Amino acid sequence: MLILGTATAGYLYYQHLNNNIRKGDRSAGGSDAKKSAPNAQGQTPLNILLIGSDSRNSDENVRLGGAKDDRGGDPHADVQMLLHVAADRKNASVVSIPRDTRVDMPACKDTEKHKDFPATNAIINEALGRGGGGCVLDTWEKLTGIYIDHWMMVDFAGVVAISDAVGGADVCVKQNIDDHSTKLQKGGSHLHLTAGKHTVKGEQALQWLRTRHAFGSDIGRSEAQHMYMNSVIRNLKDQNAFTDTGRLMDIAETATKSLKVSSELGTVKKLFDLGMELKDIPMDRINMLTMPRLPDPKDPDAHVVPDKAKADALWAMLRDDKPLDRKDDGKPATAPSATSSKGPAAAAPGSLAVSVVNGTGTDGRIAAKGRATEVVTSLKAKGFAKATTGSSTPSATSEVDYPKGAGAQGKSDAESVATALGLPLSAVKASDVKGLTLVVGGDWRTGASYPKQDPKATDPLKDTETVNGADKGACMDVYAPYRF
């Protein structure tokens, strides 16, 4: 009876936790990125989109966030981060996109509001109001070409609760800080700290995560958020929280009440397994940065756009499962040169049927006319007599796709096409295509051969705010008007 009673209580509590979890559709209908092929051990990378909502649709969120007049309005995704866990689970990367970034958004369907939204070009934090977390995920996939497995979302009240449950985080400011409302900048997080290190939790943790003006911009806010996240992970590791059953149950109770997740992630076991994926990654192999960006030509004072060359290189690193710290068996994590990899010899160029499609119509730009025909002509001059044009398929980056079932031979054939045109081997992908397909992307709008890339111009880590998980000495500068 004792065993049966204990088992029953455990099952009921497990069901209680499961019932706490709020769920939403993984995609709003616009997800079209390709999932990475498994490595030699059958492992695949794990990509999770972390979303912070500014919803004021509860008394507690209005109290914490202010702006009571916004109650009932569409929420914005003011925090957006992609967590990439390597296939071998030996490193992890986090990339933030500033909330004021202008991007192309796909058409999204909001199943809760029963409303359809057309594709548009807008500020990325608006995606949440166009179809929930699923539309944010679809927007990221469209921008990055990275397949995203899950999304997780938290609001103001959830941040406070989870921060208390995990014991807060250690943060640092170089000067006294008071993030208050001014004549030029209304609002403010009300964070008030003296210079030096502090442990913030609860409402003060929320203030830290929301501080923008005192850290100079939304870019500074992202850097402060990365500092906070690294500290939380360090503290949980130091406290052996991943193996402390009682502590885990407390965190689970709070997390399941505070998070909204994509539906396929919506059980306690799956959330627990997700947490375990991170516990053995060394802190010095966890790196966080903010997407490279440039002023938005439409509104340079308020908005930004991706720095295409650097951002595309960053997305390519994540798609190819390259670590941001470039500790990849001693080799730089940049795109490999266009030379053949080991495998069966490629078939003769004249025997390969290659379909060339024009994918240059991206980033709000009209497709470059005649690109597929121009590249077909170049391929035929190099011996690929069966090259033909295909249907237009917009793509930010150029790639050579081969059928997933074609194996090593298909890969070698695709690499021979890439080599002939100067494309890096990272552009070769196993895909659902029926035959060899060359997509001429937005990064190749002119010329018969793929343009050579300036390593400095495309280095996504150059002049970008990068925070390493092992750095306990990081400290934020405070913008002068917000010092006391």
URTA-V713865 format. One record per residue. N is the residue number from 1. PHI is phi as a letter, one per 30 degrees, with the letter a starting at -180 (999 if undefined). PSI is psi in whole degrees, -180 to 180 (* if undefined). D_LAST is the distance of its C-alpha to the last C-alpha in Angstrom with 2 decimals. Layout:
BEGIN
N,PHI,PSI,D_LAST
N,PHI,PSI,D_LAST
END
This chain:
BEGIN
1,999,-40,64.41
2,d,-46,61.32
3,d,-45,60.89
4,d,-43,61.50
5,d,-41,59.07
6,d,-45,56.31
7,d,-41,56.93
8,d,-44,56.92
9,d,-42,53.65
10,d,-42,52.08
11,d,-43,53.43
12,d,-39,52.25
13,d,-39,48.70
14,e,-45,48.76
15,d,-37,49.93
16,e,-45,47.23
17,d,-42,44.54
18,d,-40,46.31
19,d,-20,46.45
20,d,-32,42.67
21,d,130,42.12
22,c,139,41.72
23,b,156,43.34
24,b,167,43.69
25,d,139,45.84
26,d,-42,44.92
27,b,153,45.71
28,c,23,45.95
29,j,-7,49.05
30,c,15,47.67
31,d,120,47.47
32,b,12,49.68
33,d,158,48.21
34,c,132,50.53
35,d,140,49.96
36,d,144,50.01
37,d,147,53.32
38,d,153,53.46
39,d,-173,53.39
40,d,-25,56.40
41,c,5,55.45
42,i,12,55.21
43,c,148,51.40
44,b,153,49.21
45,d,160,45.45
46,c,123,43.36
47,b,122,40.94
48,b,129,38.71
49,c,122,36.44
50,c,125,33.27
51,b,131,32.08
52,c,119,29.04
53,c,142,29.99
54,c,25,27.82
55,e,136,30.71
56,c,33,30.17
57,c,32,33.75
58,a,159,33.19
59,e,-41,31.57
60,d,-41,29.29
61,d,-34,28.15
62,d,-42,27.53
63,d,-42,25.44
64,d,-35,23.36
65,c,-11,23.21
66,i,-157,23.31
67,h,53,25.42
68,d,-22,28.31
69,d,-16,30.36
70,d,-2,30.66
71,e,133,32.60
72,j,-12,35.98
73,d,173,35.11
74,d,133,35.54
75,d,160,32.85
76,c,148,31.16
77,c,80,30.84
78,d,-18,27.19
79,b,127,27.43
80,b,118,30.57
81,b,140,31.39
82,c,121,34.78
83,c,118,35.54
84,c,118,38.52
85,c,123,40.36
86,e,154,43.02
87,e,-39,46.65
88,d,2,47.13
89,h,30,43.92
90,c,-9,42.82
91,a,162,39.63
92,b,149,37.27
93,b,146,35.10
94,b,128,32.48
95,b,126,31.93
96,c,146,29.48
97,c,125,30.20
98,e,144,27.32
99,d,-25,27.84
100,c,32,28.27
101,c,130,31.20
102,d,128,34.46
103,b,166,37.50
104,d,132,41.11
105,c,139,41.61
106,d,170,45.03
107,d,137,46.91
108,b,148,45.74
109,c,122,47.49
110,c,103,45.60
111,d,-22,48.08
112,d,-38,46.16
113,c,-6,46.02
114,h,53,49.36
115,b,140,48.04
116,c,140,48.51
117,c,129,46.01
118,d,162,47.33
119,d,147,45.94
120,a,172,43.24
121,c,117,40.59
122,a,-176,37.17
123,d,134,33.57
124,d,-27,33.76
125,d,-9,31.66
126,d,-12,34.46
127,d,-33,36.98
128,d,-36,36.18
129,d,-1,37.44
130,c,10,40.63
131,l,22,42.09
132,i,-160,39.54
133,e,-30,38.74
134,d,-37,42.13
135,d,-34,41.27
136,d,-44,38.02
137,d,-46,40.22
138,d,-38,42.84
139,d,-42,40.33
140,d,-44,39.07
141,d,-40,42.67
142,d,-40,43.61
143,d,-42,40.80
144,c,-24,41.19
145,i,10,44.79
146,c,130,43.64
147,d,127,45.39
148,c,122,42.89
149,d,-43,44.38
150,b,164,42.06
151,b,152,38.93
152,b,136,36.60
153,b,143,34.21
154,b,146,31.57
155,c,-174,29.66
156,e,-50,26.41
157,d,-37,28.28
158,d,-39,30.00
159,d,-45,26.87
160,d,-47,25.69
161,d,-46,29.18
162,d,-38,29.76
163,d,-43,26.44
164,d,-41,27.47
165,d,-37,30.98
166,d,-4,30.11
167,i,15,27.66
168,i,-167,24.43
169,b,152,23.07
170,d,126,21.14
171,b,171,18.16
172,b,140,15.64
173,b,143,12.37
174,d,-23,11.96
175,b,163,8.18
176,e,141,5.59
177,b,137,6.28
178,b,97,6.65
179,d,95,9.94
180,b,172,10.97
181,d,138,13.83
182,b,174,13.79
183,d,-35,16.88
184,d,-31,17.65
185,b,107,16.98
186,d,156,18.03
187,j,-140,17.52
188,j,155,14.98
189,d,-17,15.29
190,i,20,12.81
191,d,130,11.89
192,b,109,9.22
193,b,150,9.38
194,d,162,8.49
195,d,143,9.79
196,j,-165,13.53
197,c,144,16.33
198,b,154,16.71
199,c,117,19.72
200,c,139,19.13
201,b,170,22.03
202,h,-134,23.22
203,d,-33,20.95
204,d,-33,17.84
205,d,-41,19.92
206,d,-42,20.64
207,d,-42,17.01
208,d,-47,16.61
209,d,-24,19.84
210,c,-12,19.03
211,d,126,15.66
212,b,-55,16.61
213,d,-43,14.42
214,d,-20,11.34
215,c,14,14.07
216,j,-34,15.62
217,a,-179,18.76
218,d,-24,21.24
219,d,-44,22.24
220,d,-37,18.92
221,d,-41,19.24
222,d,-41,22.75
223,d,-41,21.71
224,d,-37,19.30
225,d,-38,22.23
226,d,-41,24.56
227,e,-44,22.46
228,d,-49,22.61
229,d,-44,26.35
230,e,-41,27.26
231,d,-41,25.67
232,e,-46,27.60
233,d,-44,30.81
234,e,-47,30.30
235,d,-42,29.70
236,d,-39,32.76
237,d,-46,34.84
238,d,-33,33.76
239,d,4,34.61
240,h,34,37.94
241,d,-26,37.12
242,d,-17,39.62
243,c,4,42.47
244,c,103,41.37
245,e,-45,43.42
246,d,-44,41.70
247,d,-41,38.22
248,d,-38,39.53
249,d,-39,41.05
250,d,-45,37.79
251,d,-40,35.98
252,d,-43,39.03
253,e,-45,39.05
254,d,-45,35.44
255,d,-42,35.76
256,d,-24,38.99
257,d,-22,37.51
258,c,-23,34.33
259,c,151,35.75
260,c,132,38.02
261,b,162,40.07
262,d,146,42.86
263,e,-38,46.14
264,d,-8,47.71
265,c,5,44.80
266,d,42,45.07
267,b,156,46.40
268,d,-41,44.88
269,d,-44,47.04
270,d,-37,45.84
271,d,-40,42.16
272,d,-47,42.92
273,d,-36,44.80
274,d,-44,41.91
275,d,-38,39.55
276,d,-24,42.20
277,d,-26,42.25
278,c,-19,38.83
279,d,-27,39.26
280,c,2,41.18
281,d,124,39.23
282,d,145,37.59
283,d,-31,33.82
284,d,-1,34.27
285,c,14,36.43
286,c,119,33.81
287,b,139,31.94
288,b,139,29.63
289,b,171,28.85
290,c,139,28.25
291,e,134,31.27
292,e,137,31.74
293,b,165,31.32
294,b,161,31.70
295,e,141,30.65
296,d,121,32.90
297,e,-28,35.48
298,d,-26,35.62
299,a,74,31.91
300,d,-22,30.12
301,d,-24,26.77
302,c,-27,26.51
303,b,164,28.89
304,b,166,30.20
305,b,158,33.63
306,d,139,34.77
307,d,98,35.45
308,e,-49,39.07
309,d,-49,40.32
310,d,-41,37.55
311,d,-43,37.10
312,d,-38,40.87
313,d,-37,41.03
314,d,-47,38.37
315,d,-37,40.34
316,d,-40,43.50
317,e,-45,42.05
318,d,-40,41.32
319,d,-37,44.68
320,d,8,46.40
321,i,42,44.47
322,c,133,42.97
323,d,146,39.93
324,d,-21,36.75
325,d,-3,36.76
326,i,25,40.23
327,c,74,41.76
328,c,81,44.95
329,h,34,47.76
330,i,2,46.59
331,c,143,46.95
332,d,144,44.30
333,d,45,43.45
334,c,167,44.42
335,d,136,47.36
336,d,161,50.66
337,d,162,53.08
338,d,70,55.89
339,b,157,58.56
340,d,140,60.67
341,d,168,59.63
342,d,141,62.21
343,l,-175,64.53
344,d,152,67.77
345,d,142,68.72
346,d,150,67.81
347,d,161,70.69
348,e,137,72.17
349,e,-40,70.05
350,d,-16,73.02
351,c,-7,73.28
352,c,122,69.70
353,d,117,69.03
354,c,123,65.48
355,c,125,63.97
356,c,124,61.36
357,c,148,58.97
358,c,108,56.60
359,c,23,53.08
360,d,-6,51.22
361,d,69,50.26
362,b,172,46.70
363,h,35,43.13
364,i,8,44.44
365,c,147,46.96
366,d,142,50.69
367,e,138,52.81
368,d,122,54.24
369,d,134,57.90
370,i,12,60.57
371,d,-44,58.38
372,d,-44,60.49
373,d,-41,63.70
374,d,-42,62.38
375,d,-35,61.39
376,e,-44,64.70
377,e,-42,66.52
378,d,-43,64.59
379,d,-43,65.44
380,d,-36,69.11
381,d,-21,69.24
382,c,9,68.06
383,j,-4,70.83
384,d,76,69.23
385,d,-22,72.08
386,c,11,71.24
387,d,135,67.73
388,b,163,67.34
389,d,151,64.67
390,b,-172,63.20
391,d,150,61.12
392,d,133,57.64
393,b,100,54.83
394,e,135,51.25
395,a,133,49.29
396,d,-33,46.14
397,b,153,47.75
398,d,146,51.35
399,a,160,53.28
400,c,114,56.82
401,c,142,57.64
402,b,153,60.65
403,e,139,62.09
404,e,-33,60.72
405,d,-1,64.30
406,d,-13,65.22
407,i,-150,63.85
408,d,-34,63.81
409,d,-42,66.36
410,d,-38,64.27
411,d,-44,61.26
412,d,-41,63.36
413,d,-42,64.74
414,d,-38,61.28
415,d,-33,60.08
416,d,-35,63.05
417,d,-45,61.96
418,d,-45,58.37
419,d,-40,59.69
420,d,-29,62.00
421,c,3,59.16
422,i,15,56.49
423,d,146,54.32
424,d,157,52.51
425,d,-22,53.92
426,d,-14,50.70
427,d,-8,51.98
428,d,125,54.99
429,b,141,54.60
430,d,133,56.94
431,b,-178,56.99
432,d,10,59.07
433,d,158,60.85
434,d,-24,64.64
435,a,179,65.01
436,e,126,63.23
437,b,122,60.64
438,c,117,58.61
439,c,116,55.60
440,d,104,54.57
441,d,-177,50.89
442,d,-15,48.20
443,d,6,47.52
444,b,68,51.08
445,d,-15,51.84
446,b,158,54.21
447,j,150,56.69
448,d,-21,59.49
449,c,153,57.60
450,d,130,54.13
451,d,138,51.74
452,d,138,50.59
453,c,135,46.91
454,d,114,44.71
455,e,-38,43.10
456,d,-38,39.90
457,d,-23,39.70
458,c,7,40.15
459,d,109,38.18
460,d,-13,35.77
461,c,-7,33.74
462,d,128,33.19
463,h,31,29.69
464,c,142,28.77
465,d,106,25.86
466,c,132,27.82
467,c,122,26.58
468,c,140,29.21
469,d,-25,29.63
470,d,-4,30.09
471,d,101,26.84
472,d,-5,24.81
473,c,4,22.51
474,d,142,20.93
475,b,138,17.14
476,d,136,15.12
477,d,143,13.23
478,c,129,10.14
479,d,134,10.73
480,e,-44,8.73
481,d,-13,8.36
482,c,19,6.66
483,c,155,3.77
484,b,*,0.00
END
